[in-house]
Amino acid sequence: MFRNKSAYPVYLTIGNIPKEIRRKPSRGGHILLAYLPTTRLKQITNKASRRRSLANLYHACLSRVLAPLEHAGLEGINMRSGDGALRRCHPLFASFVGDYPEQLLATGIKFGNCPKCDVEKDDTESNTVLLHLRKIGEVLDALAALDQGNLAFVCACAAVGIKPVIHPFWEKLPFANIFQGVTPDVLHQLYQGLVKHLLAWLEAACGATEIDARCRRLPPNHHIQLFTKGITTLSRVSGTEHAQICRFLLGIIINICLPNNINAGRLLRAVRGLLDFVYLAQYPCHSTETLQLLDEALDLFHENKLIFVDLGIRNNFNLPKLHAACHYPLMIMLFGSTDNYNMEYTERLHIDLAKDAYRATNHKDEFAQMTCWLERKEKILRHEKYISWRLAGGHESDPYHSRPPDMTFGREQVMTKHPSAKSISLEKLTTDYGATHFRDALARYIAQQSRGNDPAPLHGHALDVLAHDIHFPFRQLPVFHKVKWCSVDARGHGNARVLWTVSMQNHNASSIRKNLPWELPIYPQHYIVLLSLLNFTQFFSYYHVKLHFHENYHHLQAALLRTIRGLSDGITMLRLYGLRDPTSPMF
């Protein structure tokens, strides 16, 4: 956590919170439940005894924390909801979210086995073996054998495939099934697991030099991070970086040469199947069709995975994280889409509820001070919200209703509050930005707007005559170098998502054309000048589109959006297949 200090926080959330709220740490959808001990028990010299003691300590602490759920789950408890109504609730332990070592620790399963089903360790590479969830009843009967003596207890636990854990925390929780409650983990199972393995396999198959060279030749594109030094030399790669690599990974291995002139078709299909699975698993809304596509993507990888065996990279695929992918469709049907329980959203909580709290202490007996500081912080936050509610008039807000996905593709333009350059002369707009017709275009626009609500707008020569007499009382203008077009999330509400960003640096027209990645000018974000008076003349002139000034800004903006949309759709398809030249044949 900080220097030589560490903490083991446990977070709690409830299932009836909409995921649009739960996945935002600032909304308080998760609370800190406890800090578990982080001792290593180094005084126990025997390693096996130390591991058993640490596991028993973990379960004993969680049993103490979750003990109130035993009575409340069966008998119920009166709880007041956000709308002020008092209801009889039965809180139940529903799911456990954690990475693979934490899943093994919670379920008591040995390393290398699946924490959910009883498949054999040597069969985890198969996607055709029948999967049966572990039977919680048989496991509870084995745990009850503790009263018959240590030897009988150990033998009973071994027979059902678990470690001899004394009273796990889920043993007495009503209606709890820990094996069914273990949820998929996109961050650690997919990005930090399968994608990490895939990168290592591709490096061994294609060579680090060739992969890095292809990464360096990638042209810039929307929302794609460029790794100018390659990807094989990266260390401590985060999940976000693995997600960025997945966006161009398939493109850089097209037409790549494999050892012994082996056909790269199977390699492409294996990589494509795994990447399709990664993206399909993160859909915010699923149907029977998407779950079928999820299975087909995984089957495509398994059908072509032997290419890595033929290349001498792998001997088998008995990987627990690869086997966990087989459980995704069932878990999505039980618990909803994976963004309900993705650990990527809770990583931020370590900063808010552990690191910041530790920094507020005197670094001595820190846990008591951390909990006190967090309690005071929560009280201040609640009081602040109450004051805001009272100042707003004290009216009851409308209850939150989750809406189905909005099929419309609405966009909203977002610009910075302050310009990128506060004062740029009209001469520089022509020389440095290439806006050669800005003065004339602005004069025509002002002349048209000065006529007010005239039903007969001017066109052609009449408008040019009126614009010729317009005098500008200024010689400098603020300039905006960037604008974003955003859309709400897939469910039609929540924070806006950036669709694309249009930006430009201060370069003259000749240098821009000299630095074109292709012979065709297909990167409008490099060329558009965004002024406070919305000058789009340069964009249209580069693409040889005749400029027509409309009656108002909204028409002009719509014309720009249509032009960008038509160009970017074709560009996106080319970029999707990793083509570096518009004349290259598709595979």
C-alpha positions as CSV (number, residue, x, y, z in Angstrom):
1,M,0.0,0.0,0.0
2,F,2.7,2.5,1.0
3,R,6.4,1.8,1.5
4,N,6.6,-1.3,3.6
5,K,2.9,-1.2,4.8
6,S,0.1,-3.2,3.3
7,A,-3.6,-3.6,3.7
8,Y,-6.2,-6.1,2.6
9,P,-9.5,-4.3,2.2
10,V,-12.8,-6.1,1.7
11,Y,-15.6,-4.2,-0.2
12,L,-19.3,-4.7,-0.1
13,T,-22.0,-3.8,-2.6
14,I,-25.7,-4.8,-3.0
15,G,-27.2,-6.4,-6.0
16,N,-30.1,-4.1,-6.6
17,I,-27.9,-1.0,-7.4
18,P,-27.9,-0.3,-11.1
19,K,-24.6,-1.1,-12.6
20,E,-24.3,2.5,-14.0
21,I,-24.0,3.6,-10.4
22,R,-22.1,0.7,-9.0
23,R,-19.2,0.9,-11.5
24,K,-18.5,4.6,-10.6
25,P,-16.5,4.7,-7.4
26,S,-17.5,8.3,-6.8
27,R,-21.1,7.3,-6.5
28,G,-20.5,5.2,-3.4
29,G,-21.8,1.9,-4.8
30,H,-19.2,0.0,-2.8
31,I,-18.4,0.5,0.9
32,L,-15.4,-0.7,2.9
33,L,-16.4,-3.7,5.0
34,A,-13.2,-4.5,6.8
35,Y,-9.4,-4.6,6.7
36,L,-8.2,-8.2,6.9
37,P,-4.9,-9.1,8.6
38,T,-1.8,-9.0,6.3
39,T,0.5,-10.9,8.6
40,R,2.7,-13.6,6.9
41,L,3.0,-15.7,10.1
42,K,6.7,-16.0,9.6
43,Q,7.1,-17.5,13.1
44,I,5.7,-20.7,11.7
45,T,8.7,-22.3,10.0
46,N,6.8,-25.2,8.3
47,K,5.5,-23.9,5.0
48,A,2.5,-26.2,4.8
49,S,1.4,-25.4,8.3
50,R,1.9,-21.7,7.5
51,R,-0.3,-21.9,4.4
52,R,-3.1,-23.7,6.4
53,S,-2.9,-21.2,9.2
54,L,-3.2,-18.3,6.8
55,A,-6.2,-19.8,5.1
56,N,-7.9,-20.5,8.4
57,L,-7.1,-17.0,9.6
58,Y,-8.7,-15.5,6.5
59,H,-11.9,-17.5,6.9
60,A,-12.1,-16.9,10.6
61,C,-11.9,-13.1,10.0
62,L,-14.5,-13.1,7.3
63,S,-16.8,-15.4,9.4
64,R,-16.6,-12.8,12.1
65,V,-17.4,-10.0,9.7
66,L,-20.3,-11.8,8.0
67,A,-21.8,-13.3,11.1
68,P,-24.8,-10.9,11.2
69,L,-26.0,-12.3,7.8
70,E,-26.8,-15.7,9.4
71,H,-29.8,-14.4,11.4
72,A,-30.7,-11.6,9.0
73,G,-30.8,-13.8,6.0
74,L,-33.3,-16.2,7.6
75,E,-35.4,-14.0,9.8
76,G,-35.1,-10.8,7.9
77,I,-34.4,-7.3,9.1
78,N,-36.2,-3.9,8.8
79,M,-34.2,-1.7,6.5
80,R,-35.0,1.8,5.2
81,S,-34.4,2.3,1.5
82,G,-33.4,5.4,-0.4
83,D,-37.0,6.6,-0.9
84,G,-37.6,6.5,2.9
85,A,-39.9,3.4,2.9
86,L,-39.3,0.8,5.6
87,R,-39.1,-2.7,4.2
88,R,-38.5,-6.2,5.5
89,C,-35.3,-7.4,3.8
90,H,-33.4,-10.7,3.8
91,P,-29.7,-9.9,2.9
92,L,-28.0,-12.9,1.4
93,F,-24.4,-13.6,0.3
94,A,-24.8,-13.8,-3.5
95,S,-21.4,-13.6,-5.2
96,F,-17.7,-13.4,-4.6
97,V,-15.5,-11.1,-6.8
98,G,-11.8,-11.7,-6.8
99,D,-8.8,-12.8,-8.8
100,Y,-7.8,-16.5,-9.2
101,P,-5.7,-16.7,-6.0
102,E,-8.5,-15.1,-4.0
103,Q,-11.0,-17.5,-5.5
104,L,-8.9,-20.5,-4.5
105,L,-8.6,-19.0,-1.0
106,A,-12.3,-18.5,-0.6
107,T,-13.4,-21.8,-2.0
108,G,-10.6,-23.9,-0.6
109,I,-9.6,-25.4,-4.0
110,K,-6.1,-26.4,-4.8
111,F,-4.0,-24.5,-7.3
112,G,-4.5,-25.4,-10.9
113,N,-8.1,-26.6,-10.4
114,C,-11.2,-24.8,-11.3
115,P,-12.9,-23.1,-8.3
116,K,-16.3,-23.6,-9.8
117,C,-16.6,-27.1,-11.4
118,D,-15.2,-30.5,-10.7
119,V,-13.3,-30.9,-14.0
120,E,-10.0,-32.8,-13.7
121,K,-6.9,-30.7,-13.7
122,D,-5.6,-32.3,-16.9
123,D,-8.9,-31.7,-18.7
124,T,-9.1,-27.9,-18.2
125,E,-7.7,-27.4,-21.7
126,S,-10.7,-29.1,-23.4
127,N,-13.8,-27.1,-24.4
128,T,-15.9,-30.3,-25.0
129,V,-15.8,-31.9,-21.6
130,L,-19.0,-31.7,-19.6
131,L,-18.9,-29.1,-16.8
132,H,-20.7,-29.7,-13.5
133,L,-20.6,-27.2,-10.7
134,R,-19.3,-28.5,-7.4
135,K,-22.1,-29.8,-5.2
136,I,-22.3,-27.6,-2.1
137,G,-24.2,-30.2,-0.2
138,E,-21.4,-32.7,-0.4
139,V,-18.9,-30.1,0.6
140,L,-20.9,-29.1,3.6
141,D,-21.1,-32.8,4.7
142,A,-17.3,-33.1,4.4
143,L,-16.8,-30.0,6.5
144,A,-19.1,-31.4,9.2
145,A,-16.7,-34.4,9.5
146,L,-14.5,-32.2,11.6
147,D,-16.3,-33.6,14.7
148,Q,-15.1,-37.1,13.8
149,G,-11.4,-36.3,14.1
150,N,-8.6,-34.7,12.2
151,L,-7.9,-37.8,9.9
152,A,-11.6,-38.2,9.0
153,F,-11.9,-34.5,8.3
154,V,-8.9,-34.5,6.0
155,C,-10.0,-37.6,4.1
156,A,-13.5,-36.2,3.7
157,C,-12.3,-32.9,2.3
158,A,-9.9,-34.6,-0.1
159,A,-12.8,-36.8,-1.4
160,V,-14.7,-33.7,-2.5
161,G,-11.7,-31.9,-3.8
162,I,-11.1,-29.1,-1.3
163,K,-8.5,-28.2,1.3
164,P,-9.2,-29.0,5.0
165,V,-10.3,-25.5,5.9
166,I,-11.8,-25.2,9.4
167,H,-15.2,-23.5,9.2
168,P,-15.0,-21.5,6.0
169,F,-16.9,-18.2,6.1
170,W,-19.7,-19.4,3.8
171,E,-20.4,-22.6,5.8
172,K,-23.2,-21.1,7.9
173,L,-24.5,-18.4,5.5
174,P,-28.1,-19.2,4.5
175,F,-28.6,-20.2,0.8
176,A,-25.0,-19.4,0.0
177,N,-23.2,-21.4,-2.8
178,I,-19.7,-20.2,-3.0
179,F,-18.9,-22.3,-6.1
180,Q,-21.8,-20.8,-8.0
181,G,-21.1,-17.3,-6.6
182,V,-17.6,-17.0,-7.9
183,T,-17.9,-14.5,-10.8
184,P,-15.8,-14.0,-13.9
185,D,-13.1,-11.4,-13.8
186,V,-12.4,-9.5,-17.0
187,L,-9.4,-7.7,-15.7
188,H,-7.4,-10.6,-14.3
189,Q,-8.7,-13.5,-16.3
190,L,-8.9,-11.9,-19.7
191,Y,-6.5,-8.9,-20.0
192,Q,-4.0,-9.9,-17.4
193,G,-4.4,-13.6,-18.1
194,L,-5.3,-14.8,-21.6
195,V,-4.1,-11.7,-23.4
196,K,-0.8,-11.8,-21.5
197,H,-0.3,-15.4,-22.5
198,L,-1.3,-14.6,-26.1
199,L,1.4,-11.9,-26.3
200,A,4.0,-14.2,-25.0
201,W,3.0,-16.9,-27.6
202,L,3.1,-14.5,-30.4
203,E,6.5,-13.2,-29.4
204,A,7.8,-16.7,-29.4
205,A,6.2,-17.5,-32.8
206,C,6.9,-14.4,-34.7
207,G,9.9,-12.9,-33.0
208,A,10.2,-9.8,-30.8
209,T,12.0,-7.8,-33.5
210,E,9.3,-8.3,-36.1
211,I,6.4,-7.5,-33.8
212,D,8.1,-4.4,-32.4
213,A,8.9,-3.2,-35.9
214,R,5.3,-3.6,-37.0
215,C,4.1,-1.7,-33.9
216,R,6.4,1.2,-34.8
217,R,5.0,1.4,-38.3
218,L,1.4,1.8,-37.1
219,P,-0.1,5.1,-38.1
220,P,-1.9,7.2,-35.5
221,N,-5.6,6.6,-35.2
222,H,-8.6,7.4,-32.9
223,H,-8.4,6.1,-29.3
224,I,-5.4,3.9,-30.0
225,Q,-2.2,4.2,-28.0
226,L,0.9,3.9,-30.0
227,F,3.8,2.0,-28.6
228,T,6.8,3.5,-30.4
229,K,9.3,1.2,-28.7
230,G,7.3,-1.9,-29.3
231,I,5.3,-4.1,-26.9
232,T,7.7,-7.0,-26.2
233,T,10.0,-5.0,-24.0
234,L,7.2,-3.7,-21.7
235,S,7.3,-4.7,-18.1
236,R,4.5,-4.5,-15.5
237,V,1.9,-4.0,-18.2
238,S,-1.4,-2.8,-16.8
239,G,-4.8,-4.0,-17.8
240,T,-5.4,-0.7,-19.6
241,E,-2.3,-1.2,-21.7
242,H,-3.3,-4.8,-22.6
243,A,-6.7,-3.4,-23.7
244,Q,-4.9,-0.9,-25.9
245,I,-2.7,-3.6,-27.4
246,C,-5.8,-5.7,-28.2
247,R,-7.0,-3.0,-30.5
248,F,-4.2,-3.5,-33.1
249,L,-2.9,-6.9,-32.2
250,L,-4.7,-8.7,-35.0
251,G,-3.6,-6.1,-37.6
252,I,0.1,-6.5,-36.9
253,I,0.3,-10.2,-37.4
254,I,-1.4,-10.3,-40.8
255,N,0.9,-11.8,-43.5
256,I,3.5,-12.4,-40.9
257,C,6.1,-15.1,-41.6
258,L,6.3,-18.2,-39.3
259,P,9.2,-20.6,-38.8
260,N,9.5,-23.4,-41.4
261,N,7.1,-21.6,-43.7
262,I,4.1,-22.7,-41.7
263,N,0.8,-21.2,-42.9
264,A,-0.3,-18.3,-40.6
265,G,-4.0,-18.9,-41.3
266,R,-4.5,-20.9,-38.1
267,L,-2.6,-18.4,-36.1
268,L,-4.8,-15.6,-37.3
269,R,-8.0,-17.5,-36.6
270,A,-6.8,-18.4,-33.1
271,V,-5.9,-14.8,-32.3
272,R,-9.2,-13.6,-33.8
273,G,-11.2,-16.1,-31.8
274,L,-9.6,-15.1,-28.5
275,L,-9.9,-11.3,-29.2
276,D,-13.6,-11.8,-30.3
277,F,-14.2,-13.6,-27.0
278,V,-12.6,-10.8,-25.0
279,Y,-14.8,-8.1,-26.6
280,L,-18.0,-10.1,-26.7
281,A,-17.6,-10.9,-23.0
282,Q,-17.6,-7.2,-22.2
283,Y,-20.9,-6.4,-23.9
284,P,-23.1,-4.2,-21.6
285,C,-26.2,-6.1,-22.7
286,H,-26.5,-9.7,-23.8
287,S,-29.0,-11.8,-25.7
288,T,-29.2,-15.5,-26.7
289,E,-27.5,-14.6,-29.9
290,T,-24.6,-12.8,-28.3
291,L,-24.0,-15.7,-25.9
292,Q,-24.0,-18.0,-28.9
293,L,-21.4,-15.8,-30.5
294,L,-19.4,-15.9,-27.3
295,D,-19.3,-19.7,-27.5
296,E,-18.4,-19.7,-31.2
297,A,-15.5,-17.3,-30.6
298,L,-14.1,-19.6,-27.9
299,D,-14.6,-22.6,-30.1
300,L,-12.7,-20.9,-32.9
301,F,-9.7,-20.5,-30.7
302,H,-9.8,-24.1,-29.5
303,E,-10.1,-25.3,-33.1
304,N,-6.9,-23.5,-34.1
305,K,-4.9,-23.5,-30.8
306,L,-2.7,-26.4,-31.9
307,I,-0.7,-24.0,-34.1
308,F,1.2,-23.1,-30.9
309,V,1.9,-26.7,-30.3
310,D,3.2,-27.2,-33.8
311,L,5.5,-24.2,-33.3
312,G,6.9,-25.7,-30.1
313,I,5.6,-22.9,-27.9
314,R,3.1,-25.0,-25.8
315,N,2.8,-28.6,-24.8
316,N,-0.8,-28.2,-23.4
317,F,-3.3,-25.6,-22.6
318,N,-4.2,-26.6,-19.0
319,L,-4.6,-23.0,-17.9
320,P,-7.2,-22.2,-15.2
321,K,-7.9,-18.8,-16.8
322,L,-8.5,-20.3,-20.2
323,H,-10.9,-22.9,-18.6
324,A,-12.7,-20.1,-16.8
325,A,-13.8,-18.7,-20.1
326,C,-16.1,-21.8,-20.5
327,H,-18.2,-20.5,-17.5
328,Y,-18.8,-17.0,-18.9
329,P,-22.2,-17.7,-20.7
330,L,-23.7,-19.4,-17.6
331,M,-22.4,-16.7,-15.2
332,I,-23.7,-13.9,-17.5
333,M,-27.2,-15.6,-17.4
334,L,-27.0,-15.8,-13.6
335,F,-25.5,-12.5,-12.6
336,G,-25.8,-10.3,-15.7
337,S,-23.2,-8.7,-17.9
338,T,-19.6,-8.7,-16.8
339,D,-19.5,-5.0,-16.0
340,N,-21.6,-5.8,-13.0
341,Y,-18.7,-7.4,-11.3
342,N,-15.5,-6.4,-13.1
343,M,-12.6,-5.8,-10.7
344,E,-11.3,-3.0,-12.9
345,Y,-13.9,-0.7,-11.4
346,T,-12.9,-1.5,-7.8
347,E,-9.2,-0.9,-8.3
348,R,-9.9,2.8,-7.8
349,L,-11.3,2.0,-4.3
350,H,-7.8,1.1,-3.1
351,I,-6.8,4.8,-3.5
352,D,-9.9,6.2,-1.9
353,L,-10.4,3.7,1.0
354,A,-6.8,2.6,1.7
355,K,-4.0,4.7,0.4
356,D,-5.5,8.2,1.1
357,A,-6.7,7.0,4.5
358,Y,-3.1,5.8,5.3
359,R,-1.6,9.1,4.3
360,A,-3.9,10.9,6.8
361,T,-2.5,8.9,9.7
362,N,0.8,9.3,11.6
363,H,1.9,5.9,10.3
364,K,1.7,4.3,13.8
365,D,-1.2,2.0,14.6
366,E,-2.7,3.1,11.3
367,F,-5.8,1.0,11.0
368,A,-7.7,2.5,13.8
369,Q,-6.9,6.0,12.5
370,M,-7.8,5.0,8.9
371,T,-11.2,3.8,9.9
372,C,-11.9,6.9,12.0
373,W,-10.8,9.1,9.2
374,L,-13.0,7.3,6.7
375,E,-16.1,7.5,9.1
376,R,-15.6,11.3,9.4
377,K,-15.2,11.6,5.6
378,E,-18.5,9.7,5.0
379,K,-20.3,11.8,7.6
380,I,-19.1,15.0,5.9
381,L,-20.2,13.7,2.5
382,R,-23.6,12.8,3.8
383,H,-24.0,16.2,5.4
384,E,-22.9,17.9,2.2
385,K,-25.5,16.1,0.2
386,Y,-28.1,17.0,2.7
387,I,-27.3,20.7,2.5
388,S,-27.4,20.5,-1.3
389,W,-30.8,18.8,-1.1
390,R,-32.1,21.5,1.2
391,L,-30.7,24.3,-0.9
392,A,-32.4,22.8,-3.9
393,G,-35.8,23.1,-2.2
394,G,-36.0,19.8,-0.4
395,H,-38.1,18.2,-3.1
396,E,-38.1,14.4,-3.4
397,S,-36.2,13.4,-6.5
398,D,-37.7,11.0,-8.9
399,P,-36.8,7.3,-8.3
400,Y,-34.2,5.8,-10.5
401,H,-35.5,3.5,-13.2
402,S,-33.1,1.5,-15.3
403,R,-34.0,1.9,-18.9
404,P,-33.4,-0.5,-21.8
405,P,-30.7,0.3,-24.3
406,D,-31.3,3.3,-26.5
407,M,-30.9,2.3,-30.1
408,T,-30.4,5.9,-31.3
409,F,-26.9,7.2,-32.0
410,G,-27.1,10.6,-30.4
411,R,-24.0,12.8,-30.3
412,E,-23.1,15.8,-28.3
413,Q,-20.3,18.2,-29.1
414,V,-17.9,19.0,-26.2
415,M,-15.3,21.7,-26.2
416,T,-12.9,23.0,-23.6
417,K,-13.9,26.0,-21.5
418,H,-10.9,28.0,-22.5
419,P,-9.3,28.1,-26.0
420,S,-6.0,26.4,-26.8
421,A,-4.5,29.7,-28.1
422,K,-6.0,32.9,-26.8
423,S,-4.9,35.3,-29.5
424,I,-4.0,34.3,-33.1
425,S,-3.9,36.9,-35.8
426,L,-5.9,36.5,-39.0
427,E,-2.6,36.4,-41.0
428,K,-1.4,33.4,-38.9
429,L,-4.7,31.6,-39.6
430,T,-3.7,31.6,-43.2
431,T,0.0,30.9,-42.9
432,D,0.2,28.5,-39.9
433,Y,-3.2,26.9,-40.0
434,G,-3.9,26.9,-43.7
435,A,-7.4,28.6,-43.3
436,T,-6.9,30.5,-46.5
437,H,-10.6,31.5,-47.0
438,F,-11.5,32.2,-43.4
439,R,-11.8,36.0,-43.8
440,D,-14.2,35.7,-46.8
441,A,-16.1,32.9,-45.2
442,L,-16.6,34.8,-42.0
443,A,-17.8,37.9,-43.8
444,R,-20.3,35.8,-45.8
445,Y,-21.6,34.2,-42.6
446,I,-22.0,37.5,-40.8
447,A,-23.7,39.0,-43.8
448,Q,-26.2,36.2,-43.9
449,Q,-26.9,36.3,-40.2
450,S,-27.3,40.1,-40.2
451,R,-30.5,39.7,-42.3
452,G,-32.2,38.1,-39.3
453,N,-35.4,36.2,-40.1
454,D,-35.5,37.1,-43.7
455,P,-37.4,34.3,-45.4
456,A,-35.4,34.8,-48.6
457,P,-31.7,34.3,-47.8
458,L,-29.1,35.8,-50.1
459,H,-27.0,33.6,-52.4
460,G,-24.2,34.0,-54.9
461,H,-23.2,37.4,-56.1
462,A,-25.7,39.3,-53.9
463,L,-24.2,37.8,-50.8
464,D,-20.6,38.5,-52.0
465,V,-21.5,42.2,-52.5
466,L,-22.9,42.5,-49.0
467,A,-20.0,40.6,-47.4
468,H,-17.5,42.9,-49.2
469,D,-18.7,45.9,-47.1
470,I,-18.3,44.1,-43.7
471,H,-15.5,45.5,-41.6
472,F,-13.9,43.4,-38.8
473,P,-13.3,45.3,-35.6
474,F,-10.7,42.8,-34.5
475,R,-7.5,41.3,-35.9
476,Q,-7.0,38.4,-33.5
477,L,-9.1,35.4,-32.5
478,P,-9.0,32.6,-30.0
479,V,-8.4,29.2,-31.4
480,F,-9.5,25.8,-30.2
481,H,-7.3,22.9,-31.3
482,K,-9.6,20.1,-30.1
483,V,-13.3,19.1,-30.1
484,K,-15.0,15.9,-29.0
485,W,-18.2,14.2,-30.1
486,C,-19.6,12.2,-27.2
487,S,-22.5,9.8,-26.8
488,V,-24.1,8.4,-23.7
489,D,-23.5,4.8,-22.8
490,A,-25.2,1.8,-24.3
491,R,-28.1,2.0,-21.9
492,G,-28.9,5.5,-22.9
493,H,-27.8,7.2,-19.7
494,G,-24.7,7.7,-17.6
495,N,-21.5,9.5,-18.4
496,A,-20.9,10.5,-21.9
497,R,-18.5,8.3,-23.9
498,V,-16.1,9.9,-26.4
499,L,-16.9,8.7,-29.9
500,W,-14.0,10.5,-31.6
501,T,-11.7,13.4,-31.1
502,V,-10.8,16.0,-33.8
503,S,-7.6,17.8,-33.0
504,M,-4.9,19.7,-34.7
505,Q,-1.5,21.2,-33.9
506,N,-0.1,24.4,-35.2
507,H,1.5,23.4,-38.6
508,N,1.4,25.1,-41.9
509,A,-0.3,23.6,-44.8
510,S,2.8,22.4,-46.6
511,S,4.1,20.5,-43.5
512,I,0.7,18.9,-43.0
513,R,0.6,17.5,-46.5
514,K,4.3,16.4,-46.2
515,N,3.5,14.3,-43.1
516,L,0.5,12.5,-44.5
517,P,0.6,8.8,-43.5
518,W,-0.9,7.8,-46.8
519,E,-1.1,9.5,-50.1
520,L,-4.8,10.2,-49.5
521,P,-5.5,12.7,-46.7
522,I,-7.7,10.5,-44.5
523,Y,-7.0,11.9,-41.1
524,P,-9.3,14.9,-40.6
525,Q,-8.3,15.3,-37.0
526,H,-4.9,16.5,-38.2
527,Y,-6.2,19.2,-40.4
528,I,-9.3,20.7,-38.9
529,V,-8.9,24.1,-37.3
530,L,-11.5,24.8,-34.7
531,L,-12.0,28.5,-34.1
532,S,-14.3,30.2,-31.7
533,L,-16.3,31.2,-34.8
534,L,-16.3,27.6,-36.1
535,N,-14.1,27.8,-39.2
536,F,-14.4,24.5,-41.1
537,T,-13.2,25.8,-44.5
538,Q,-9.8,24.1,-44.3
539,F,-11.4,20.7,-43.8
540,F,-13.7,21.0,-46.8
541,S,-10.9,22.4,-49.0
542,Y,-8.6,19.5,-48.3
543,Y,-11.3,17.0,-49.2
544,H,-12.4,19.0,-52.3
545,V,-15.9,19.4,-50.9
546,K,-17.7,22.5,-52.0
547,L,-18.5,24.7,-49.1
548,H,-22.0,26.0,-48.6
549,F,-22.7,28.3,-45.6
550,H,-26.1,27.5,-44.1
551,E,-28.5,29.7,-42.3
552,N,-27.3,28.7,-38.9
553,Y,-24.6,26.9,-37.0
554,H,-26.6,23.7,-36.5
555,H,-26.9,23.1,-40.3
556,L,-23.2,23.8,-40.7
557,Q,-22.3,21.3,-37.9
558,A,-24.6,18.7,-39.4
559,A,-22.8,19.0,-42.8
560,L,-19.5,18.6,-41.0
561,L,-20.6,15.5,-39.1
562,R,-22.0,13.9,-42.3
563,T,-18.7,14.5,-44.1
564,I,-16.6,13.2,-41.2
565,R,-18.9,10.2,-40.7
566,G,-18.6,9.1,-44.4
567,L,-14.9,9.3,-44.4
568,S,-14.3,7.8,-41.0
569,D,-16.5,4.8,-41.6
570,G,-14.3,3.6,-44.4
571,I,-11.1,4.5,-42.5
572,T,-12.3,2.5,-39.5
573,M,-12.9,-0.6,-41.6
574,L,-9.4,-0.4,-43.1
575,R,-7.8,0.2,-39.7
576,L,-9.8,-2.7,-38.3
577,Y,-8.0,-5.1,-40.6
578,G,-4.6,-3.5,-40.0
579,L,-4.1,-2.3,-43.6
580,R,-1.3,0.2,-43.9
581,D,-2.1,1.0,-47.5
582,P,-5.5,1.6,-49.0
583,T,-4.7,-0.6,-52.0
584,S,-3.6,-3.6,-49.9
585,P,-5.8,-6.7,-50.4
586,M,-8.0,-7.8,-47.5
587,F,-7.3,-11.2,-46.1
